[in-house]
Amino acid sequence: MPQHAQNTPACRDCDGFATAAITTGTRHADGTRATLRVNCPTCQGTGRTLPAALARTGR
């Protein structure tokens, strides 16, 4: 019997890509680039959102 995937809605602001790595333009002593990790402010880095009915009730 096939298993059904859970329907988890993706965040409308980041489209499921919740974290981005942004280069600062500088380099570390070993030559690697210095990066910042930035999370989506809407979903706080999860990539998913709660349905509006659940968000209102606090579940």
Contacts in CASP RR format, 6 or more apart in sequence:
PFRMAT RR
TARGET T0000
AUTHOR 0000-0000-0000
METHOD contacts of the structure
MODEL  1
MPQHAQNTPACRDCDGFATAAITTGTRHADGTRATLRVNCPTCQGTGRTL
PAALARTGR
8 48 0 8 1.000
9 48 0 8 1.000
9 49 0 8 1.000
9 51 0 8 1.000
10 16 0 8 1.000
10 47 0 8 1.000
10 48 0 8 1.000
10 49 0 8 1.000
11 18 0 8 1.000
11 40 0 8 1.000
11 42 0 8 1.000
11 43 0 8 1.000
11 46 0 8 1.000
11 47 0 8 1.000
11 48 0 8 1.000
11 49 0 8 1.000
12 42 0 8 1.000
12 49 0 8 1.000
13 40 0 8 1.000
13 41 0 8 1.000
13 42 0 8 1.000
13 43 0 8 1.000
14 40 0 8 1.000
14 42 0 8 1.000
14 43 0 8 1.000
14 45 0 8 1.000
14 47 0 8 1.000
16 43 0 8 1.000
16 47 0 8 1.000
16 48 0 8 1.000
17 47 0 8 1.000
18 39 0 8 1.000
18 40 0 8 1.000
18 43 0 8 1.000
18 44 0 8 1.000
18 45 0 8 1.000
18 46 0 8 1.000
18 47 0 8 1.000
19 37 0 8 1.000
19 38 0 8 1.000
19 39 0 8 1.000
19 40 0 8 1.000
19 45 0 8 1.000
20 37 0 8 1.000
20 38 0 8 1.000
21 35 0 8 1.000
21 36 0 8 1.000
21 37 0 8 1.000
21 38 0 8 1.000
22 35 0 8 1.000
22 36 0 8 1.000
22 38 0 8 1.000
23 33 0 8 1.000
23 34 0 8 1.000
23 35 0 8 1.000
24 33 0 8 1.000
24 34 0 8 1.000
24 35 0 8 1.000
24 36 0 8 1.000
25 33 0 8 1.000
25 34 0 8 1.000
26 33 0 8 1.000
26 34 0 8 1.000
27 33 0 8 1.000
27 34 0 8 1.000
28 34 0 8 1.000
39 45 0 8 1.000
40 47 0 8 1.000
42 49 0 8 1.000
43 49 0 8 1.000
49 55 0 8 1.000
50 59 0 8 1.000
END
